[in-house]
Amino acid sequence: MTVTLTRELEQYVREKVREGAFATPSEYIRDLVRDRYLADRDQAAKLKALDAALARGIADAEAGRVVPVTEAFARIRAQLADDETSPRG
């Protein structure tokens, strides 16, 4: 694989190598691509979990397993109050 950079970006990569953070320009580029790959993979996993949670919520609502909004907020407020008063370990 060949990567072509603008002069400015090439100078930037070479400077990073000169700073000693990476042994070669290829090592620096690999690190950048690896970071982006991992971030994309993590984002995809989070979106998949969100989709699953939404599907569960929709299924619950369709099955009639719902709570009036005032009761839901009262539960949340009570939980938050408990969290503020409980000791942290």
C-alpha atoms as a printed R data frame, in Angstrom:
   type eleno elety resid chain resno       x      y      z
1  ATOM     1    CA   MET     A     1   0.000  0.000  0.000
2  ATOM     2    CA   THR     A     2   1.220  3.442 -0.855
3  ATOM     3    CA   VAL     A     3   0.002  6.546  0.906
4  ATOM     4    CA   THR     A     4   0.427  9.976 -0.611
5  ATOM     5    CA   LEU     A     5   0.387 12.977  1.690
6  ATOM     6    CA   THR     A     6   0.477 16.673  1.064
7  ATOM     7    CA   ARG     A     7   3.840 18.304  1.715
8  ATOM     8    CA   GLU     A     8   2.494 19.818  4.930
9  ATOM     9    CA   LEU     A     9   1.217 16.472  6.250
10 ATOM    10    CA   GLU     A    10   4.427 14.712  5.265
11 ATOM    11    CA   GLN     A    11   6.433 17.291  7.218
12 ATOM    12    CA   TYR     A    12   4.122 16.801 10.191
13 ATOM    13    CA   VAL     A    13   4.630 13.019 10.156
14 ATOM    14    CA   ARG     A    14   8.403 13.404  9.832
15 ATOM    15    CA   GLU     A    15   8.389 15.807 12.799
16 ATOM    16    CA   LYS     A    16   6.525 13.246 14.911
17 ATOM    17    CA   VAL     A    17   9.182 10.684 14.051
18 ATOM    18    CA   ARG     A    18  11.977 13.167 14.867
19 ATOM    19    CA   GLU     A    19  10.353 13.807 18.259
20 ATOM    20    CA   GLY     A    20  10.998 10.153 18.991
21 ATOM    21    CA   ALA     A    21   7.423  9.007 19.499
22 ATOM    22    CA   PHE     A    22   7.700  6.654 16.511
23 ATOM    23    CA   ALA     A    23  10.624  4.916 14.825
24 ATOM    24    CA   THR     A    24   9.396  5.402 11.251
25 ATOM    25    CA   PRO     A    25   6.707  7.268  9.334
26 ATOM    26    CA   SER     A    26   5.048  3.902  8.615
27 ATOM    27    CA   GLU     A    27   4.833  3.166 12.337
28 ATOM    28    CA   TYR     A    28   3.142  6.523 12.921
29 ATOM    29    CA   ILE     A    29   0.622  5.984 10.099
30 ATOM    30    CA   ARG     A    30  -0.131  2.447 11.377
31 ATOM    31    CA   ASP     A    31  -0.767  3.865 14.839
32 ATOM    32    CA   LEU     A    32  -3.191  6.457 13.455
33 ATOM    33    CA   VAL     A    33  -5.069  3.879 11.396
34 ATOM    34    CA   ARG     A    34  -5.202  1.464 14.362
35 ATOM    35    CA   ASP     A    35  -6.620  4.192 16.622
36 ATOM    36    CA   ARG     A    36  -9.276  5.070 14.032
37 ATOM    37    CA   TYR     A    37 -10.137  1.390 13.508
38 ATOM    38    CA   LEU     A    38 -10.587  0.817 17.251
39 ATOM    39    CA   ALA     A    39 -12.684  3.971 17.629
40 ATOM    40    CA   ASP     A    40 -14.925  2.945 14.726
41 ATOM    41    CA   ARG     A    41 -15.277 -0.569 16.134
42 ATOM    42    CA   ASP     A    42 -16.187  0.790 19.580
43 ATOM    43    CA   GLN     A    43 -18.737  3.167 18.078
44 ATOM    44    CA   ALA     A    44 -20.320  0.327 16.096
45 ATOM    45    CA   ALA     A    45 -20.597 -1.776 19.273
46 ATOM    46    CA   LYS     A    46 -22.224  1.118 21.135
47 ATOM    47    CA   LEU     A    47 -24.711  1.672 18.318
48 ATOM    48    CA   LYS     A    48 -25.544 -2.037 18.285
49 ATOM    49    CA   ALA     A    49 -26.180 -1.958 22.056
50 ATOM    50    CA   LEU     A    50 -28.339  1.152 21.664
51 ATOM    51    CA   ASP     A    51 -30.364 -0.499 18.904
52 ATOM    52    CA   ALA     A    52 -30.912 -3.545 21.139
53 ATOM    53    CA   ALA     A    53 -32.005 -1.361 24.062
54 ATOM    54    CA   LEU     A    54 -34.425  0.542 21.830
55 ATOM    55    CA   ALA     A    55 -35.854 -2.717 20.492
56 ATOM    56    CA   ARG     A    56 -36.386 -3.962 24.066
57 ATOM    57    CA   GLY     A    57 -38.070 -0.694 24.998
58 ATOM    58    CA   ILE     A    58 -40.371 -0.803 21.976
59 ATOM    59    CA   ALA     A    59 -41.243 -4.435 22.705
60 ATOM    60    CA   ASP     A    60 -42.025 -3.549 26.326
61 ATOM    61    CA   ALA     A    61 -44.242 -0.657 25.243
62 ATOM    62    CA   GLU     A    62 -46.064 -2.797 22.682
63 ATOM    63    CA   ALA     A    63 -46.629 -5.478 25.353
64 ATOM    64    CA   GLY     A    64 -48.101 -2.901 27.717
65 ATOM    65    CA   ARG     A    65 -45.150 -2.951 30.128
66 ATOM    66    CA   VAL     A    66 -45.106  0.802 30.637
67 ATOM    67    CA   VAL     A    67 -44.970  3.215 33.567
68 ATOM    68    CA   PRO     A    68 -46.610  6.657 33.595
69 ATOM    69    CA   VAL     A    69 -44.004  9.356 33.045
70 ATOM    70    CA   THR     A    70 -44.690 11.001 36.426
71 ATOM    71    CA   GLU     A    71 -44.013  7.702 38.191
72 ATOM    72    CA   ALA     A    72 -40.871  7.096 36.141
73 ATOM    73    CA   PHE     A    73 -39.478 10.533 37.042
74 ATOM    74    CA   ALA     A    74 -40.385 10.019 40.701
75 ATOM    75    CA   ARG     A    75 -38.399  6.758 40.676
76 ATOM    76    CA   ILE     A    76 -35.447  8.464 39.031
77 ATOM    77    CA   ARG     A    77 -35.495 11.334 41.530
78 ATOM    78    CA   ALA     A    78 -35.645  8.871 44.424
79 ATOM    79    CA   GLN     A    79 -32.720  6.893 42.999
80 ATOM    80    CA   LEU     A    80 -30.661 10.059 42.522
81 ATOM    81    CA   ALA     A    81 -31.399 11.139 46.083
82 ATOM    82    CA   ASP     A    82 -30.313  7.707 47.360
83 ATOM    83    CA   ASP     A    83 -27.106  7.913 45.317
84 ATOM    84    CA   GLU     A    84 -26.261 11.336 46.793
85 ATOM    85    CA   THR     A    85 -26.708 10.172 50.388
86 ATOM    86    CA   SER     A    86 -25.075  6.747 50.160
87 ATOM    87    CA   PRO     A    87 -21.361  6.486 51.067
88 ATOM    88    CA   ARG     A    88 -18.973  5.939 48.217
89 ATOM    89    CA   GLY     A    89 -16.737  2.921 48.488
